[in-house]
Amino acid sequence: MATRVNLDLHDELKAFGGKDLDLCYNCGNCTAVCSLADDGGSFPRRIMHLLQVGAGERLRHSVEPWLCYYCGDCSTQCPRGANPAEAMMATRRYLISRYDWTGLSRRLYLSNAWNIAAVLLVIFSVLGIFGVAHGPVVLDHVALNTFAPVHWIEFADLLMGGVLSFFLLTNAARMAYWILGDQGVPRIPPSAFVKAVPEFVVNFATQKRWRRCGTQQGDATQNRRWLTHLILVSGYLTMFVLIVLFLKWFQTDTVYPIYNPQRFVGYYAAAALLYGTTAFAIGRWQKRDEIHKFSAGTDWMFLLLLFLTTVTGLGVNVFRLAGWPMATYVTYAFHLAIDAAWLIVQVPFGKWSHFLYRPFALYLVKVREMAEQAAREREEGVPAAA
Amino acid sequence: MSDSQDTQRRIGVFICHCGGNISDYVEVEKVRQAAAGEPGVVTAKTTMFACSDAAQQEMTDAIRNEHLDGIVVASCSPKLHLFTFRAMADRAGLNPYRYVQANIREQCSWAHRGHVPEATVKAASIVRGGIAKAVASEPLATMRIDTKPRALVVGAGVAGLRAALAMADMGLTVYVAERSERPGGWAATFGRTFARDRSGAEMIEDLLRRVRERENITLFTGAELVGKSGSVGDFTAVLRVANGDEITLNVGAIVVATGFESYEPSEGEFGWGLPGVLTLPQYKQMLDEGRGLRGADGRPAKTVTFLYCVGSRQGEEVEGGHRYCSRYCCTAACHAAVHGAEQAPGLHQVHLFRDMRTYGKFETIYEDAQRAGSVFLRWDPEDPPVVSNDGGRLAVRVRDRLLGGEELEVPTDLLVLVTGMVPREHATLLNALKIPVGSDGFFNEIHPKLRPVETVANGVFIAGAAQGPKTIAESVASSLAAVSKTAAMLLKGYVDLEPFVAEVDEARCTWCGKCLDACPYKAIEQVTVDGRAVARIIPALCKGCGGCALPCAENAIDVKGYTDEQVLGAIDAMLEETA
């Protein structure tokens, strides 16, 4: 069956951010300079071409966009200014919107109005819930757990976590189905799904593959960005653990001494988040690195909400320590509202899903490699050297 | 040679070292000694560089002091220095046609490196041949022909009209003969043209207005050139007009600017004949009319696909195919894509090309087409695109070389076959003008680089796409080149022609008529001398090809400068056994 050229899709991909992809004349310089192009030499050139002809089916089956970390070498070397790196970014956005079966993601990516409206809707809903369903407001001292009882918050956390996980995991399942269901992937031995798990864990925790990327700009630039990202991730994961596993300990009216881990671990996480979001926001503002030259509305929204969540979270802590009850309660309500907006809009439907899709893509590549290895062994009749 | 042993000629021979180009492989001193012993040779010298000023002075002095009546310079190819040494002879007072160049470089030293003794023997024999030719040489004079200050331009397209204007402004009287009823050619049918988007129709309108303003231009429409006689500077041209009347014009030169035809695909070639399939000129017309781009079903077209190289660069599998690149079509198709995107924003355009040749400054048009949202896919002539029309849905299947030969299907509302230029059918004109066409069917110039608008017919010049595919700009450039050659000749008032023409020995001629049949230039006429019919050469028409000399049973025809005596003498001398 011939692949159908679909120029409506071509136009749509321009709307996802690949606006210069028309300029590509397929010289292949992007592949030549890409430090990660090792799969037969067609990365990212092949994706550029699929975008141009609007080969939706082929794109959906492609894992390559997730293997690109946007060092921008290809874009700086491109003789046509076709911006392959940004086209890869646009493809990731497109793929997120395709993995998402609700169609919401597509709306959020293609319309800033939808994006802002969704965020505001969540924020006002959460504030509204607080408006009608908060606990007693104690004003002579700070009693956050009276205003917002921790077991209710915990329940809400878990509810939201469950719902978001459902969306995210079903999306990931579609991703796996498409990538592994590509023609040409041999039968997969069931054990491969387990054996490839370390690939996921290591890449999730370290993004180590990223460090091989961007050799044109020198190691310093890449290391700086990788490190900033790692700090941000570490802050986020720490905060995530504190909130999901230790909320009863973390959200408390008791003031622990500064050397208590509840204090300094929390401060580390907040500092890491502040540093990371600020550094990336400055980068996007200054457009110094190739990756930050083009910022979609969703990119700014991502940073803005994460930054505001951190700031309001710190605010709650400051007001609590200062003994200002009303300020604490109001800031807390905003903190939860913004955090919820960030999570609901970005996790299953937006940029934040990359925390899962990227390591998951490497996991799928590993599974595929194992399947191919197994197929070779079947063909040769003897086990190949491990 | 025995019969020239007692020659009274005084020949000078000069053997050139050419730096070491000759003397490294040929012992020039031995050649000189051999030459010095030849009959008729009164002086033989070697020289480091014969073409240098000092050496030329030395030769000039020798001609004068030794009263030489012929010289031989053994050096390089006559292509390089024939005219140099002819001019030198002329300065010294020696008839330039008694100078002979013996080529011992290209035809000897360079060809036989490392074989010095053999090369030396060969060089000596080449020089002997040159001496024999010089001994038999006669003084000749160039032929001076007065030119008429009038020119005929054949074809009133953009090249012809522009040429007519330029020549009229130089004071020449110009006749323009246009075969069709409507002047302007292809350019008049075009709206926006690349590179500056100027309308072709407006350009022609402007040229025609200026043509009408000039009293020294006469434009004939519906007029075909059916006859040409006379010679350079003084032609008689016959035009046949629509009612069958003939008009006779006396002109000094003819500029042929008959343009091209657009390639017409054969039935079924890339879907030709299917609804929605059209050629580039047809699509261009649709664009220029500006009434919207519509598919075969009459609805606005959403997708336009361009299929390049239709009728161009055809392979051996197409018998009598067009092997050449039409060179304008890539740019024209990209330009049409830019135009289409402006007219129908959001129009999807796919270009199926073989090689993109938007050469020179037109490269930006290719980029503009890309920016306008065109998608370019390259196809392989080994596996060309296939056009289908299943259930009224037009589509092209093409193997995508960038996806490892995977087949892509391009559904499209309009398919534009990007057709090239082919030569016009004009047998009558060819018969009248007797100028050669190449294997591609376009008129041939004498030299593609150095004599690009001259033909082998003296006084007949070619301009524009009649010579081969050209853009409007290139056509006009070549037409003005033809103007400069034409006007330089006609305004000077005369032309000098080389004297190497055939000559009939009227005493021996019996008028059998074989020479008349053999002459491709109609340069032979029958005259009566002392009551006998004999052949006579019209020197101004004769090209000196020698075609008439060969069939002459009476051996009555010789070509001046290449007489039997000279040529056979040279061959005998070269074959002479030496010790």
Interface residues (C-beta under 8 A of the other chain):
Chain A: A2 T3 R4 V5 L7 D8 H10 D11 D22 L23 Y25 N26 R45 R46 H49 L50 Q52 V53 A55 R80
Chain B: T303 G346 H348 V350 E367 Q370 R371 A372 G373 S374 V375 F376 L377 R397 D400 L402 L403 E406 E407 L408 E409 V410 P411
